[in-house]
Amino acid sequence: MEADESLKQEVLRLVPQQEPFRFIDEIISLDDEQIVGAYRFREDEYFYRGHFPGNPITPGVILIETMAQVGVVAFGIYLLSRQKNMRPGDMKLPISLFSLADGVEFKQIVKPGERVIIKAKKIYFRKITIKASVSMEKENGEIICSGELSGVGVDQ
């Protein structure tokens, strides 16, 4: 069953990464099997000054981090709340640690100002460990990168 708008907003609010290291603007859809989120890379992102001057390109590690924030962190918060049968804001959340990127392939670059769509499908969620197949695409549907990402919650 698709999460309602208030639940999507609650999950988004609980993602611990903040400016200047938050790469998720919205959760488009969310249910027990998948999540879809979006982010627009702003032209003034701090990393463009050095990657690369005069020809800025979003670093691959930032693309992986963006996929992890949607497909591991936000999705994990939601799935943990479902597992505990609680609203996300009513739980003491563990710190979510991104733990594995497997088979990540890059097919496109992302320039400043571009909006990306991140889609993750659950492979498994056990206790506080998540593994998902995650892809990032441009708004026209072209695949930018994809792979399997994992994360684990660590109690604070």
CNS distance restraints for C-alpha pairs under 8 A (distance, minus, plus):
assign (resid   1 and name CA) (resid  31 and name CA) 5.77 0.50 0.50
assign (resid   1 and name CA) (resid  32 and name CA) 7.23 0.50 0.50
assign (resid   2 and name CA) (resid  29 and name CA) 6.97 0.50 0.50
assign (resid   2 and name CA) (resid  30 and name CA) 5.74 0.50 0.50
assign (resid   2 and name CA) (resid  31 and name CA) 4.78 0.50 0.50
assign (resid   2 and name CA) (resid  32 and name CA) 7.98 0.50 0.50
assign (resid   3 and name CA) (resid   7 and name CA) 6.07 0.50 0.50
assign (resid   3 and name CA) (resid   8 and name CA) 6.45 0.50 0.50
assign (resid   3 and name CA) (resid  29 and name CA) 7.24 0.50 0.50
assign (resid   3 and name CA) (resid  30 and name CA) 5.52 0.50 0.50
assign (resid   3 and name CA) (resid  31 and name CA) 5.73 0.50 0.50
assign (resid   4 and name CA) (resid   8 and name CA) 6.42 0.50 0.50
assign (resid   5 and name CA) (resid   9 and name CA) 6.21 0.50 0.50
assign (resid   6 and name CA) (resid  10 and name CA) 6.13 0.50 0.50
assign (resid   7 and name CA) (resid  11 and name CA) 6.21 0.50 0.50
assign (resid   7 and name CA) (resid  87 and name CA) 7.81 0.50 0.50
assign (resid   8 and name CA) (resid  12 and name CA) 6.18 0.50 0.50
assign (resid   8 and name CA) (resid  27 and name CA) 6.05 0.50 0.50
assign (resid   8 and name CA) (resid  29 and name CA) 7.73 0.50 0.50
assign (resid   8 and name CA) (resid  30 and name CA) 7.12 0.50 0.50
assign (resid   9 and name CA) (resid  13 and name CA) 6.08 0.50 0.50
assign (resid   9 and name CA) (resid  26 and name CA) 7.95 0.50 0.50
assign (resid   9 and name CA) (resid  27 and name CA) 7.48 0.50 0.50
assign (resid  10 and name CA) (resid  14 and name CA) 6.38 0.50 0.50
assign (resid  10 and name CA) (resid  88 and name CA) 6.92 0.50 0.50
assign (resid  10 and name CA) (resid  89 and name CA) 6.83 0.50 0.50
assign (resid  11 and name CA) (resid  15 and name CA) 6.63 0.50 0.50
assign (resid  11 and name CA) (resid  74 and name CA) 6.18 0.50 0.50
assign (resid  11 and name CA) (resid  77 and name CA) 6.54 0.50 0.50
assign (resid  11 and name CA) (resid  78 and name CA) 6.37 0.50 0.50
assign (resid  11 and name CA) (resid  88 and name CA) 6.49 0.50 0.50
assign (resid  11 and name CA) (resid  89 and name CA) 7.91 0.50 0.50
assign (resid  12 and name CA) (resid  26 and name CA) 7.06 0.50 0.50
assign (resid  12 and name CA) (resid  27 and name CA) 6.94 0.50 0.50
assign (resid  12 and name CA) (resid  74 and name CA) 6.57 0.50 0.50
assign (resid  14 and name CA) (resid  74 and name CA) 7.86 0.50 0.50
assign (resid  14 and name CA) (resid  77 and name CA) 7.79 0.50 0.50
assign (resid  14 and name CA) (resid  88 and name CA) 7.79 0.50 0.50
assign (resid  14 and name CA) (resid  89 and name CA) 7.37 0.50 0.50
assign (resid  15 and name CA) (resid  69 and name CA) 7.57 0.50 0.50
assign (resid  15 and name CA) (resid  73 and name CA) 6.61 0.50 0.50
assign (resid  15 and name CA) (resid  74 and name CA) 5.97 0.50 0.50
assign (resid  15 and name CA) (resid  77 and name CA) 7.87 0.50 0.50
assign (resid  16 and name CA) (resid  95 and name CA) 7.92 0.50 0.50
assign (resid  17 and name CA) (resid  21 and name CA) 6.02 0.50 0.50
assign (resid  17 and name CA) (resid  22 and name CA) 5.05 0.50 0.50
assign (resid  17 and name CA) (resid  69 and name CA) 7.95 0.50 0.50
assign (resid  18 and name CA) (resid  22 and name CA) 4.69 0.50 0.50
assign (resid  20 and name CA) (resid  45 and name CA) 7.78 0.50 0.50
assign (resid  20 and name CA) (resid  46 and name CA) 7.73 0.50 0.50
assign (resid  22 and name CA) (resid  66 and name CA) 7.89 0.50 0.50
assign (resid  22 and name CA) (resid  69 and name CA) 7.87 0.50 0.50
assign (resid  23 and name CA) (resid  39 and name CA) 5.94 0.50 0.50
assign (resid  23 and name CA) (resid  41 and name CA) 7.87 0.50 0.50
assign (resid  23 and name CA) (resid  65 and name CA) 7.62 0.50 0.50
assign (resid  23 and name CA) (resid  66 and name CA) 5.17 0.50 0.50
assign (resid  23 and name CA) (resid  69 and name CA) 6.95 0.50 0.50
assign (resid  24 and name CA) (resid  37 and name CA) 6.81 0.50 0.50
assign (resid  24 and name CA) (resid  38 and name CA) 5.91 0.50 0.50
assign (resid  24 and name CA) (resid  39 and name CA) 4.90 0.50 0.50
assign (resid  24 and name CA) (resid  66 and name CA) 6.82 0.50 0.50
assign (resid  24 and name CA) (resid  69 and name CA) 6.85 0.50 0.50
assign (resid  24 and name CA) (resid  70 and name CA) 6.67 0.50 0.50
assign (resid  25 and name CA) (resid  37 and name CA) 7.49 0.50 0.50
assign (resid  25 and name CA) (resid  38 and name CA) 5.81 0.50 0.50
assign (resid  25 and name CA) (resid  39 and name CA) 4.92 0.50 0.50
assign (resid  25 and name CA) (resid  40 and name CA) 7.28 0.50 0.50
assign (resid  26 and name CA) (resid  37 and name CA) 5.57 0.50 0.50
assign (resid  26 and name CA) (resid  38 and name CA) 5.46 0.50 0.50
assign (resid  26 and name CA) (resid  39 and name CA) 6.96 0.50 0.50
assign (resid  27 and name CA) (resid  35 and name CA) 7.44 0.50 0.50
assign (resid  27 and name CA) (resid  36 and name CA) 6.02 0.50 0.50
assign (resid  27 and name CA) (resid  37 and name CA) 4.26 0.50 0.50
assign (resid  27 and name CA) (resid  38 and name CA) 6.57 0.50 0.50
assign (resid  28 and name CA) (resid  35 and name CA) 7.66 0.50 0.50
assign (resid  28 and name CA) (resid  36 and name CA) 5.35 0.50 0.50
assign (resid  28 and name CA) (resid  37 and name CA) 5.21 0.50 0.50
assign (resid  28 and name CA) (resid  38 and name CA) 7.15 0.50 0.50
assign (resid  29 and name CA) (resid  34 and name CA) 7.96 0.50 0.50
assign (resid  29 and name CA) (resid  35 and name CA) 5.62 0.50 0.50
assign (resid  29 and name CA) (resid  36 and name CA) 5.12 0.50 0.50
assign (resid  29 and name CA) (resid  37 and name CA) 7.07 0.50 0.50
assign (resid  30 and name CA) (resid  34 and name CA) 5.94 0.50 0.50
assign (resid  30 and name CA) (resid  35 and name CA) 4.40 0.50 0.50
assign (resid  30 and name CA) (resid  36 and name CA) 6.45 0.50 0.50
assign (resid  30 and name CA) (resid  75 and name CA) 7.85 0.50 0.50
assign (resid  31 and name CA) (resid  35 and name CA) 6.48 0.50 0.50
assign (resid  32 and name CA) (resid  79 and name CA) 6.66 0.50 0.50
assign (resid  33 and name CA) (resid 121 and name CA) 5.85 0.50 0.50
assign (resid  33 and name CA) (resid 122 and name CA) 5.35 0.50 0.50
assign (resid  34 and name CA) (resid  75 and name CA) 7.68 0.50 0.50
assign (resid  34 and name CA) (resid 119 and name CA) 7.32 0.50 0.50
assign (resid  34 and name CA) (resid 120 and name CA) 5.45 0.50 0.50
assign (resid  34 and name CA) (resid 121 and name CA) 4.38 0.50 0.50
assign (resid  34 and name CA) (resid 122 and name CA) 5.91 0.50 0.50
assign (resid  35 and name CA) (resid  70 and name CA) 7.43 0.50 0.50
assign (resid  35 and name CA) (resid  71 and name CA) 6.78 0.50 0.50
assign (resid  35 and name CA) (resid  75 and name CA) 6.36 0.50 0.50
assign (resid  35 and name CA) (resid 119 and name CA) 5.88 0.50 0.50
assign (resid  35 and name CA) (resid 120 and name CA) 5.37 0.50 0.50
assign (resid  35 and name CA) (resid 121 and name CA) 6.77 0.50 0.50
assign (resid  36 and name CA) (resid  70 and name CA) 7.52 0.50 0.50
assign (resid  36 and name CA) (resid 117 and name CA) 6.98 0.50 0.50
assign (resid  36 and name CA) (resid 118 and name CA) 5.56 0.50 0.50
assign (resid  36 and name CA) (resid 119 and name CA) 4.52 0.50 0.50
assign (resid  36 and name CA) (resid 120 and name CA) 6.51 0.50 0.50
assign (resid  37 and name CA) (resid  70 and name CA) 6.14 0.50 0.50
assign (resid  37 and name CA) (resid 117 and name CA) 5.82 0.50 0.50
assign (resid  37 and name CA) (resid 118 and name CA) 5.14 0.50 0.50
assign (resid  37 and name CA) (resid 119 and name CA) 6.62 0.50 0.50
assign (resid  38 and name CA) (resid 115 and name CA) 6.95 0.50 0.50
assign (resid  38 and name CA) (resid 116 and name CA) 5.61 0.50 0.50
assign (resid  38 and name CA) (resid 117 and name CA) 4.52 0.50 0.50
assign (resid  38 and name CA) (resid 118 and name CA) 5.90 0.50 0.50
assign (resid  39 and name CA) (resid 115 and name CA) 5.55 0.50 0.50
assign (resid  39 and name CA) (resid 116 and name CA) 5.49 0.50 0.50
assign (resid  39 and name CA) (resid 117 and name CA) 6.80 0.50 0.50
assign (resid  40 and name CA) (resid 113 and name CA) 6.23 0.50 0.50
assign (resid  40 and name CA) (resid 114 and name CA) 5.58 0.50 0.50
assign (resid  40 and name CA) (resid 115 and name CA) 3.93 0.50 0.50
assign (resid  40 and name CA) (resid 116 and name CA) 6.23 0.50 0.50
assign (resid  41 and name CA) (resid  45 and name CA) 7.06 0.50 0.50
assign (resid  41 and name CA) (resid 111 and name CA) 7.67 0.50 0.50
assign (resid  41 and name CA) (resid 112 and name CA) 5.52 0.50 0.50
assign (resid  41 and name CA) (resid 113 and name CA) 5.17 0.50 0.50
assign (resid  41 and name CA) (resid 114 and name CA) 5.67 0.50 0.50
assign (resid  41 and name CA) (resid 115 and name CA) 6.27 0.50 0.50
assign (resid  42 and name CA) (resid 112 and name CA) 5.72 0.50 0.50
assign (resid  42 and name CA) (resid 113 and name CA) 5.04 0.50 0.50
assign (resid  42 and name CA) (resid 114 and name CA) 7.66 0.50 0.50
assign (resid  43 and name CA) (resid  48 and name CA) 7.74 0.50 0.50
assign (resid  43 and name CA) (resid 112 and name CA) 4.61 0.50 0.50
assign (resid  43 and name CA) (resid 113 and name CA) 5.40 0.50 0.50
assign (resid  44 and name CA) (resid  48 and name CA) 7.24 0.50 0.50
assign (resid  44 and name CA) (resid 112 and name CA) 7.89 0.50 0.50
assign (resid  45 and name CA) (resid 112 and name CA) 7.95 0.50 0.50
assign (resid  47 and name CA) (resid  51 and name CA) 6.12 0.50 0.50
assign (resid  47 and name CA) (resid  58 and name CA) 7.63 0.50 0.50
assign (resid  47 and name CA) (resid  59 and name CA) 7.88 0.50 0.50
assign (resid  48 and name CA) (resid  52 and name CA) 6.31 0.50 0.50
assign (resid  48 and name CA) (resid  53 and name CA) 7.16 0.50 0.50
assign (resid  48 and name CA) (resid  56 and name CA) 5.19 0.50 0.50
assign (resid  48 and name CA) (resid  57 and name CA) 6.67 0.50 0.50
assign (resid  48 and name CA) (resid  58 and name CA) 6.93 0.50 0.50
assign (resid  48 and name CA) (resid 112 and name CA) 7.84 0.50 0.50
assign (resid  49 and name CA) (resid  53 and name CA) 5.73 0.50 0.50
assign (resid  49 and name CA) (resid  56 and name CA) 7.29 0.50 0.50
assign (resid  50 and name CA) (resid  56 and name CA) 7.81 0.50 0.50
assign (resid  51 and name CA) (resid  55 and name CA) 7.64 0.50 0.50
assign (resid  51 and name CA) (resid  56 and name CA) 5.51 0.50 0.50
assign (resid  51 and name CA) (resid  57 and name CA) 6.02 0.50 0.50
assign (resid  51 and name CA) (resid  58 and name CA) 7.18 0.50 0.50
assign (resid  51 and name CA) (resid  59 and name CA) 6.97 0.50 0.50
assign (resid  52 and name CA) (resid  56 and name CA) 4.64 0.50 0.50
assign (resid  52 and name CA) (resid  57 and name CA) 6.36 0.50 0.50
assign (resid  56 and name CA) (resid 111 and name CA) 6.46 0.50 0.50
assign (resid  56 and name CA) (resid 112 and name CA) 6.89 0.50 0.50
assign (resid  57 and name CA) (resid 109 and name CA) 6.68 0.50 0.50
assign (resid  57 and name CA) (resid 110 and name CA) 5.95 0.50 0.50
assign (resid  57 and name CA) (resid 111 and name CA) 5.06 0.50 0.50
assign (resid  57 and name CA) (resid 112 and name CA) 6.98 0.50 0.50
assign (resid  58 and name CA) (resid  62 and name CA) 6.74 0.50 0.50
assign (resid  58 and name CA) (resid  63 and name CA) 7.11 0.50 0.50
assign (resid  58 and name CA) (resid 109 and name CA) 7.04 0.50 0.50
assign (resid  58 and name CA) (resid 110 and name CA) 5.43 0.50 0.50
assign (resid  58 and name CA) (resid 111 and name CA) 6.09 0.50 0.50
assign (resid  58 and name CA) (resid 112 and name CA) 7.23 0.50 0.50
assign (resid  59 and name CA) (resid  63 and name CA) 6.57 0.50 0.50
assign (resid  60 and name CA) (resid  64 and name CA) 6.27 0.50 0.50
assign (resid  60 and name CA) (resid 106 and name CA) 7.84 0.50 0.50
assign (resid  61 and name CA) (resid  65 and name CA) 6.13 0.50 0.50
assign (resid  62 and name CA) (resid  66 and name CA) 6.06 0.50 0.50
assign (resid  63 and name CA) (resid  67 and name CA) 6.31 0.50 0.50
assign (resid  63 and name CA) (resid 145 and name CA) 7.98 0.50 0.50
assign (resid  64 and name CA) (resid  68 and name CA) 6.13 0.50 0.50
assign (resid  64 and name CA) (resid 101 and name CA) 7.88 0.50 0.50
assign (resid  65 and name CA) (resid  69 and name CA) 6.11 0.50 0.50
assign (resid  66 and name CA) (resid  70 and name CA) 6.57 0.50 0.50
assign (resid  67 and name CA) (resid  71 and name CA) 5.69 0.50 0.50
assign (resid  67 and name CA) (resid  72 and name CA) 7.67 0.50 0.50
assign (resid  67 and name CA) (resid 118 and name CA) 6.15 0.50 0.50
assign (resid  67 and name CA) (resid 134 and name CA) 6.57 0.50 0.50
assign (resid  67 and name CA) (resid 135 and name CA) 7.16 0.50 0.50
assign (resid  67 and name CA) (resid 136 and name CA) 6.87 0.50 0.50
assign (resid  68 and name CA) (resid  72 and name CA) 4.91 0.50 0.50
assign (resid  68 and name CA) (resid  73 and name CA) 6.35 0.50 0.50
assign (resid  68 and name CA) (resid  98 and name CA) 6.73 0.50 0.50
assign (resid  68 and name CA) (resid 149 and name CA) 6.72 0.50 0.50
assign (resid  69 and name CA) (resid  73 and name CA) 4.87 0.50 0.50
assign (resid  69 and name CA) (resid  74 and name CA) 6.11 0.50 0.50
assign (resid  70 and name CA) (resid  74 and name CA) 5.10 0.50 0.50
assign (resid  70 and name CA) (resid  75 and name CA) 6.30 0.50 0.50
assign (resid  70 and name CA) (resid 118 and name CA) 6.87 0.50 0.50
assign (resid  70 and name CA) (resid 119 and name CA) 7.94 0.50 0.50
assign (resid  70 and name CA) (resid 120 and name CA) 7.64 0.50 0.50
assign (resid  71 and name CA) (resid  75 and name CA) 5.44 0.50 0.50
assign (resid  71 and name CA) (resid  76 and name CA) 7.65 0.50 0.50
assign (resid  71 and name CA) (resid 118 and name CA) 7.57 0.50 0.50
assign (resid  71 and name CA) (resid 119 and name CA) 7.04 0.50 0.50
assign (resid  71 and name CA) (resid 120 and name CA) 5.04 0.50 0.50
assign (resid  71 and name CA) (resid 121 and name CA) 7.75 0.50 0.50
assign (resid  71 and name CA) (resid 132 and name CA) 6.53 0.50 0.50
assign (resid  71 and name CA) (resid 133 and name CA) 7.97 0.50 0.50
assign (resid  71 and name CA) (resid 134 and name CA) 6.24 0.50 0.50
assign (resid  71 and name CA) (resid 149 and name CA) 7.55 0.50 0.50
assign (resid  72 and name CA) (resid  76 and name CA) 5.45 0.50 0.50
assign (resid  72 and name CA) (resid  98 and name CA) 7.05 0.50 0.50
assign (resid  72 and name CA) (resid 130 and name CA) 6.56 0.50 0.50
assign (resid  72 and name CA) (resid 131 and name CA) 7.27 0.50 0.50
assign (resid  72 and name CA) (resid 132 and name CA) 7.07 0.50 0.50
assign (resid  72 and name CA) (resid 149 and name CA) 6.96 0.50 0.50
assign (resid  72 and name CA) (resid 150 and name CA) 6.39 0.50 0.50
assign (resid  72 and name CA) (resid 151 and name CA) 5.88 0.50 0.50
assign (resid  73 and name CA) (resid  77 and name CA) 6.17 0.50 0.50
assign (resid  73 and name CA) (resid  96 and name CA) 6.04 0.50 0.50
assign (resid  73 and name CA) (resid  97 and name CA) 7.85 0.50 0.50
assign (resid  73 and name CA) (resid  98 and name CA) 7.74 0.50 0.50
assign (resid  73 and name CA) (resid 151 and name CA) 7.50 0.50 0.50
assign (resid  74 and name CA) (resid  78 and name CA) 6.42 0.50 0.50
assign (resid  75 and name CA) (resid  79 and name CA) 6.16 0.50 0.50
assign (resid  76 and name CA) (resid  80 and name CA) 5.92 0.50 0.50
assign (resid  76 and name CA) (resid 125 and name CA) 7.92 0.50 0.50
assign (resid  76 and name CA) (resid 128 and name CA) 7.81 0.50 0.50
assign (resid  76 and name CA) (resid 129 and name CA) 7.92 0.50 0.50
assign (resid  76 and name CA) (resid 130 and name CA) 6.40 0.50 0.50
assign (resid  77 and name CA) (resid  81 and name CA) 6.27 0.50 0.50
assign (resid  77 and name CA) (resid  88 and name CA) 6.69 0.50 0.50
assign (resid  77 and name CA) (resid  93 and name CA) 7.59 0.50 0.50
assign (resid  78 and name CA) (resid  82 and name CA) 6.35 0.50 0.50
assign (resid  78 and name CA) (resid  88 and name CA) 6.61 0.50 0.50
assign (resid  79 and name CA) (resid  83 and name CA) 6.10 0.50 0.50
assign (resid  79 and name CA) (resid 125 and name CA) 7.48 0.50 0.50
assign (resid  80 and name CA) (resid  84 and name CA) 6.18 0.50 0.50
assign (resid  80 and name CA) (resid  88 and name CA) 7.84 0.50 0.50
assign (resid  80 and name CA) (resid 127 and name CA) 7.77 0.50 0.50
assign (resid  80 and name CA) (resid 128 and name CA) 7.02 0.50 0.50
assign (resid  81 and name CA) (resid  85 and name CA) 5.80 0.50 0.50
assign (resid  81 and name CA) (resid  86 and name CA) 5.15 0.50 0.50
assign (resid  81 and name CA) (resid  87 and name CA) 5.83 0.50 0.50
assign (resid  81 and name CA) (resid  88 and name CA) 5.10 0.50 0.50
assign (resid  81 and name CA) (resid  91 and name CA) 7.36 0.50 0.50
assign (resid  82 and name CA) (resid  86 and name CA) 6.41 0.50 0.50
assign (resid  82 and name CA) (resid  87 and name CA) 7.83 0.50 0.50
assign (resid  86 and name CA) (resid  90 and name CA) 6.46 0.50 0.50
assign (resid  86 and name CA) (resid  91 and name CA) 7.01 0.50 0.50
assign (resid  87 and name CA) (resid  91 and name CA) 7.10 0.50 0.50
assign (resid  88 and name CA) (resid  93 and name CA) 7.99 0.50 0.50
assign (resid  93 and name CA) (resid 155 and name CA) 7.54 0.50 0.50
assign (resid  94 and name CA) (resid 153 and name CA) 5.04 0.50 0.50
assign (resid  94 and name CA) (resid 154 and name CA) 5.04 0.50 0.50
assign (resid  94 and name CA) (resid 155 and name CA) 4.46 0.50 0.50
assign (resid  94 and name CA) (resid 156 and name CA) 5.88 0.50 0.50
assign (resid  95 and name CA) (resid 153 and name CA) 5.40 0.50 0.50
assign (resid  95 and name CA) (resid 154 and name CA) 5.11 0.50 0.50
assign (resid  95 and name CA) (resid 155 and name CA) 6.17 0.50 0.50
assign (resid  95 and name CA) (resid 156 and name CA) 6.28 0.50 0.50
assign (resid  96 and name CA) (resid 151 and name CA) 6.70 0.50 0.50
assign (resid  96 and name CA) (resid 152 and name CA) 5.80 0.50 0.50
assign (resid  96 and name CA) (resid 153 and name CA) 4.39 0.50 0.50
assign (resid  96 and name CA) (resid 154 and name CA) 6.29 0.50 0.50
assign (resid  97 and name CA) (resid 151 and name CA) 5.37 0.50 0.50
assign (resid  97 and name CA) (resid 152 and name CA) 5.35 0.50 0.50
assign (resid  97 and name CA) (resid 153 and name CA) 6.01 0.50 0.50
assign (resid  97 and name CA) (resid 154 and name CA) 7.11 0.50 0.50
assign (resid  98 and name CA) (resid 149 and name CA) 7.71 0.50 0.50
assign (resid  98 and name CA) (resid 150 and name CA) 6.12 0.50 0.50
assign (resid  98 and name CA) (resid 151 and name CA) 4.22 0.50 0.50
assign (resid  98 and name CA) (resid 152 and name CA) 6.61 0.50 0.50
assign (resid  99 and name CA) (resid 149 and name CA) 7.64 0.50 0.50
assign (resid  99 and name CA) (resid 150 and name CA) 5.51 0.50 0.50
assign (resid  99 and name CA) (resid 151 and name CA) 4.76 0.50 0.50
assign (resid  99 and name CA) (resid 152 and name CA) 6.73 0.50 0.50
assign (resid 100 and name CA) (resid 148 and name CA) 7.88 0.50 0.50
assign (resid 100 and name CA) (resid 149 and name CA) 5.49 0.50 0.50
assign (resid 100 and name CA) (resid 150 and name CA) 4.97 0.50 0.50
assign (resid 100 and name CA) (resid 151 and name CA) 6.75 0.50 0.50
assign (resid 101 and name CA) (resid 147 and name CA) 6.92 0.50 0.50
assign (resid 101 and name CA) (resid 148 and name CA) 5.88 0.50 0.50
assign (resid 101 and name CA) (resid 149 and name CA) 4.66 0.50 0.50
assign (resid 101 and name CA) (resid 150 and name CA) 6.71 0.50 0.50
assign (resid 102 and name CA) (resid 147 and name CA) 5.92 0.50 0.50
assign (resid 102 and name CA) (resid 148 and name CA) 5.11 0.50 0.50
assign (resid 102 and name CA) (resid 149 and name CA) 6.32 0.50 0.50
assign (resid 103 and name CA) (resid 146 and name CA) 7.84 0.50 0.50
assign (resid 103 and name CA) (resid 147 and name CA) 5.13 0.50 0.50
assign (resid 103 and name CA) (resid 148 and name CA) 6.48 0.50 0.50
assign (resid 104 and name CA) (resid 145 and name CA) 6.78 0.50 0.50
assign (resid 104 and name CA) (resid 146 and name CA) 5.38 0.50 0.50
assign (resid 104 and name CA) (resid 147 and name CA) 4.12 0.50 0.50
assign (resid 104 and name CA) (resid 148 and name CA) 6.90 0.50 0.50
assign (resid 105 and name CA) (resid 145 and name CA) 5.34 0.50 0.50
assign (resid 105 and name CA) (resid 146 and name CA) 5.62 0.50 0.50
assign (resid 105 and name CA) (resid 147 and name CA) 6.51 0.50 0.50
assign (resid 106 and name CA) (resid 144 and name CA) 5.93 0.50 0.50
assign (resid 106 and name CA) (resid 145 and name CA) 4.34 0.50 0.50
assign (resid 106 and name CA) (resid 146 and name CA) 6.98 0.50 0.50
assign (resid 107 and name CA) (resid 143 and name CA) 6.71 0.50 0.50
assign (resid 107 and name CA) (resid 144 and name CA) 5.11 0.50 0.50
assign (resid 107 and name CA) (resid 145 and name CA) 5.76 0.50 0.50
assign (resid 108 and name CA) (resid 143 and name CA) 7.04 0.50 0.50
assign (resid 108 and name CA) (resid 144 and name CA) 4.51 0.50 0.50
assign (resid 108 and name CA) (resid 145 and name CA) 7.04 0.50 0.50
assign (resid 109 and name CA) (resid 144 and name CA) 6.63 0.50 0.50
assign (resid 110 and name CA) (resid 114 and name CA) 6.51 0.50 0.50
assign (resid 110 and name CA) (resid 144 and name CA) 7.71 0.50 0.50
assign (resid 114 and name CA) (resid 138 and name CA) 7.72 0.50 0.50
assign (resid 115 and name CA) (resid 138 and name CA) 6.64 0.50 0.50
assign (resid 115 and name CA) (resid 139 and name CA) 6.58 0.50 0.50
assign (resid 116 and name CA) (resid 136 and name CA) 6.48 0.50 0.50
assign (resid 116 and name CA) (resid 137 and name CA) 5.67 0.50 0.50
assign (resid 116 and name CA) (resid 138 and name CA) 4.96 0.50 0.50
assign (resid 116 and name CA) (resid 139 and name CA) 6.18 0.50 0.50
assign (resid 117 and name CA) (resid 136 and name CA) 5.59 0.50 0.50
assign (resid 117 and name CA) (resid 137 and name CA) 5.29 0.50 0.50
assign (resid 117 and name CA) (resid 138 and name CA) 6.28 0.50 0.50
assign (resid 117 and name CA) (resid 139 and name CA) 6.63 0.50 0.50
assign (resid 118 and name CA) (resid 134 and name CA) 7.06 0.50 0.50
assign (resid 118 and name CA) (resid 135 and name CA) 5.74 0.50 0.50
assign (resid 118 and name CA) (resid 136 and name CA) 4.44 0.50 0.50
assign (resid 118 and name CA) (resid 137 and name CA) 6.53 0.50 0.50
assign (resid 119 and name CA) (resid 134 and name CA) 5.62 0.50 0.50
assign (resid 119 and name CA) (resid 135 and name CA) 5.33 0.50 0.50
assign (resid 119 and name CA) (resid 136 and name CA) 6.38 0.50 0.50
assign (resid 120 and name CA) (resid 132 and name CA) 5.94 0.50 0.50
assign (resid 120 and name CA) (resid 133 and name CA) 5.47 0.50 0.50
assign (resid 120 and name CA) (resid 134 and name CA) 4.22 0.50 0.50
assign (resid 120 and name CA) (resid 135 and name CA) 6.46 0.50 0.50
assign (resid 121 and name CA) (resid 132 and name CA) 5.39 0.50 0.50
assign (resid 121 and name CA) (resid 133 and name CA) 5.26 0.50 0.50
assign (resid 121 and name CA) (resid 134 and name CA) 6.53 0.50 0.50
assign (resid 122 and name CA) (resid 130 and name CA) 7.58 0.50 0.50
assign (resid 122 and name CA) (resid 131 and name CA) 6.33 0.50 0.50
assign (resid 122 and name CA) (resid 132 and name CA) 4.50 0.50 0.50
assign (resid 122 and name CA) (resid 133 and name CA) 6.53 0.50 0.50
assign (resid 123 and name CA) (resid 130 and name CA) 7.72 0.50 0.50
assign (resid 123 and name CA) (resid 131 and name CA) 5.41 0.50 0.50
assign (resid 123 and name CA) (resid 132 and name CA) 4.92 0.50 0.50
assign (resid 123 and name CA) (resid 133 and name CA) 6.59 0.50 0.50
assign (resid 124 and name CA) (resid 130 and name CA) 5.84 0.50 0.50
assign (resid 124 and name CA) (resid 131 and name CA) 5.40 0.50 0.50
assign (resid 124 and name CA) (resid 132 and name CA) 6.93 0.50 0.50
assign (resid 125 and name CA) (resid 129 and name CA) 5.66 0.50 0.50
assign (resid 125 and name CA) (resid 130 and name CA) 4.46 0.50 0.50
assign (resid 125 and name CA) (resid 131 and name CA) 6.53 0.50 0.50
assign (resid 126 and name CA) (resid 130 and name CA) 6.58 0.50 0.50
assign (resid 128 and name CA) (resid 152 and name CA) 5.63 0.50 0.50
assign (resid 128 and name CA) (resid 153 and name CA) 5.22 0.50 0.50
assign (resid 129 and name CA) (resid 150 and name CA) 7.33 0.50 0.50
assign (resid 129 and name CA) (resid 151 and name CA) 5.80 0.50 0.50
assign (resid 129 and name CA) (resid 152 and name CA) 4.39 0.50 0.50
assign (resid 129 and name CA) (resid 153 and name CA) 6.53 0.50 0.50
assign (resid 130 and name CA) (resid 150 and name CA) 5.48 0.50 0.50
assign (resid 130 and name CA) (resid 151 and name CA) 5.44 0.50 0.50
assign (resid 130 and name CA) (resid 152 and name CA) 6.43 0.50 0.50
assign (resid 131 and name CA) (resid 148 and name CA) 6.96 0.50 0.50
assign (resid 131 and name CA) (resid 149 and name CA) 5.72 0.50 0.50
assign (resid 131 and name CA) (resid 150 and name CA) 4.25 0.50 0.50
assign (resid 131 and name CA) (resid 151 and name CA) 6.68 0.50 0.50
assign (resid 132 and name CA) (resid 148 and name CA) 5.62 0.50 0.50
assign (resid 132 and name CA) (resid 149 and name CA) 5.51 0.50 0.50
assign (resid 132 and name CA) (resid 150 and name CA) 6.41 0.50 0.50
assign (resid 133 and name CA) (resid 146 and name CA) 7.59 0.50 0.50
assign (resid 133 and name CA) (resid 147 and name CA) 5.91 0.50 0.50
assign (resid 133 and name CA) (resid 148 and name CA) 4.47 0.50 0.50
assign (resid 133 and name CA) (resid 149 and name CA) 6.48 0.50 0.50
assign (resid 134 and name CA) (resid 146 and name CA) 5.59 0.50 0.50
assign (resid 134 and name CA) (resid 147 and name CA) 5.59 0.50 0.50
assign (resid 134 and name CA) (resid 148 and name CA) 5.89 0.50 0.50
assign (resid 134 and name CA) (resid 149 and name CA) 6.80 0.50 0.50
assign (resid 135 and name CA) (resid 143 and name CA) 7.21 0.50 0.50
assign (resid 135 and name CA) (resid 144 and name CA) 7.60 0.50 0.50
assign (resid 135 and name CA) (resid 145 and name CA) 5.81 0.50 0.50
assign (resid 135 and name CA) (resid 146 and name CA) 4.07 0.50 0.50
assign (resid 135 and name CA) (resid 147 and name CA) 6.54 0.50 0.50
assign (resid 136 and name CA) (resid 143 and name CA) 6.04 0.50 0.50
assign (resid 136 and name CA) (resid 144 and name CA) 5.48 0.50 0.50
assign (resid 136 and name CA) (resid 145 and name CA) 5.42 0.50 0.50
assign (resid 136 and name CA) (resid 146 and name CA) 6.21 0.50 0.50
assign (resid 137 and name CA) (resid 141 and name CA) 5.56 0.50 0.50
assign (resid 137 and name CA) (resid 142 and name CA) 5.32 0.50 0.50
assign (resid 137 and name CA) (resid 143 and name CA) 4.27 0.50 0.50
assign (resid 137 and name CA) (resid 144 and name CA) 4.99 0.50 0.50
assign (resid 137 and name CA) (resid 145 and name CA) 7.11 0.50 0.50
assign (resid 138 and name CA) (resid 142 and name CA) 5.30 0.50 0.50
assign (resid 138 and name CA) (resid 143 and name CA) 6.52 0.50 0.50
assign (resid 138 and name CA) (resid 144 and name CA) 6.71 0.50 0.50
